Amino acid sequence: MLVFEFKAYGKHPQFAAIDDAIRTVQFIRNKCIRFWMDNPKVSKYDLSKQCAILAAEFPFANELNSMARQSAAERAWAAISRFYDNCKKKVSGLKGFPQFQKNNRSVEYKTTGWKLAEDRKSITFTDKKGIGRLKMKGTRDLNFYQPDQIKRVRLVKRADGYYVQFCIQVERQEVIKPTHRTISLDVGLESFYTDSLGDKVENPRFYRTGEKKMKRSQRLVSRKVKGSSNRRKARVKLARIYLKISRQRKDHAVKLARCVITSNDVVVYEDLRIKNLVKNHCLAKSINDAGWYQFRVWLEYFGKVFKRITIAVNPAYTSQECSSCGTVVKKSLSTRTHVCQCGCRLDRDHNAAINILNVGLGTVGHTGTLALDARNALGDSPSTLVGENLPGQDESLIKESPCL
């Protein structure tokens, strides 16, 4: 499934109609959540039937396309099913009980309620909300795909305007020549990651860079009178700063992950529990700013696209063990150089990256993957199903969290 995004251009009444449609989606979703709270044994199909009842009862809900109403009910069921799954898995802490939504920012149409222009440069929404025809500008070309391949169309509201997203059902596969290289990555805060060859990638720290400007914008918001137009404008400026930081972080993760995957046949990385790592309040902001999880998601995605093997390993004690003799050399956070009695002297992160590589190459296969030996990965081997956990990882906590 590919998602293409275009900037939408229209008039103020059209954008007001989009806001009305977004509010209607939020209303239907919250009503479905309330219906489930009152009737806990309802199913997904019962929520879909509830959409027709709401459309007959509320005229503004009837103005929204029927499939868009069903999409709103599906969002409610996604929150409910996630709560059920967390209860079955006995997830520690809060289980994510479904909450009422207060600030929805998108409306999703399925196969009806919209029509693309022949030149694929504009889209017309045909439901009773009155959105009408919107011009689109973007870097993607929809002419390569048939209209029946477009399964979802979303209208998304952001701080800098409105966007149209197309969910296209197509399998993306790219073929590149094998590089006959294997690499492992040890992520950190001093540098974004250090590989098993000793090369480092600088940590961009986008949040830290824009923090000064962000704090100033936050002060301007607090000085404005609540409910005034000046406060609304100040909030929009602040939201644009946050939006720019998130886009910078995503762009960095996508480009770096693609470069790593296309340059190597096998990539071994740490299976970090970010939720546990951010419990360290001294490092939580820096860990979230680094965006390790987003980088890992794109690594796994490009691994499937380019048919490369990606292996997630348990990072426990990888910074403490010596990569040469295996002796455990305890270190504090301030100790950045690994020095062992065997004569091995390496950078702390470089030593950890080598240990991660050894663990990955010693793993024949992990749960949910094709049982491939890492030696066979140096060629045209199919990629593994990445993202699964190694056996026993759920029982153990990340012991290296203070050392990142």
Sequence and secondary structure as in RCSB ss.txt:
>XXXX:A:sequence
MLVFEFKAYGKHPQFAAIDDAIRTVQFIRNKCIRFWMDNPKVSKYDLSKQCAILAAEFPFANELNSMARQSAAER
AWAAISRFYDNCKKKVSGLKGFPQFQKNNRSVEYKTTGWKLAEDRKSITFTDKKGIGRLKMKGTRDLNFYQPDQI
KRVRLVKRADGYYVQFCIQVERQEVIKPTHRTISLDVGLESFYTDSLGDKVENPRFYRTGEKKMKRSQRLVSRKV
KGSSNRRKARVKLARIYLKISRQRKDHAVKLARCVITSNDVVVYEDLRIKNLVKNHCLAKSINDAGWYQFRVWLE
YFGKVFKRITIAVNPAYTSQECSSCGTVVKKSLSTRTHVCQCGCRLDRDHNAAINILNVGLGTVGHTGTLALDAR
NALGDSPSTLVGENLPGQDESLIKESPCL
>XXXX:A:secstr
 EEEEEEEE  HHHHHHHHHHHHHHHHHHHHHHHHHHH TT  HHHHHHHHHHHHHH HHHHTS HHHHHHHHHH
HHHHHHHHHHHHHHT SS        S   EEEE SSSEEE TTSSEEEE STT  EEEEEE S  GGGS GGGE
EEEEEEEETTEEEEEEEE             EEEEEE SSEEEEETTS EEE   HHHHHHHHHHHHHHHHHHS 
TTSHHHHHHHHHHHHHHHHHHHHHHHHHHHHHHHHHHH SEEEEE   HHHHTTSTTTHHHHHHHTHHHHHHHHH
HHHHHTT EEEEE  TTTTTB TTT  B    TT  EEE TTS EEEHHHHHHHHHHHHHHT S  TTS    GG
GGSSS      S   TTTTTS  TTGGG 
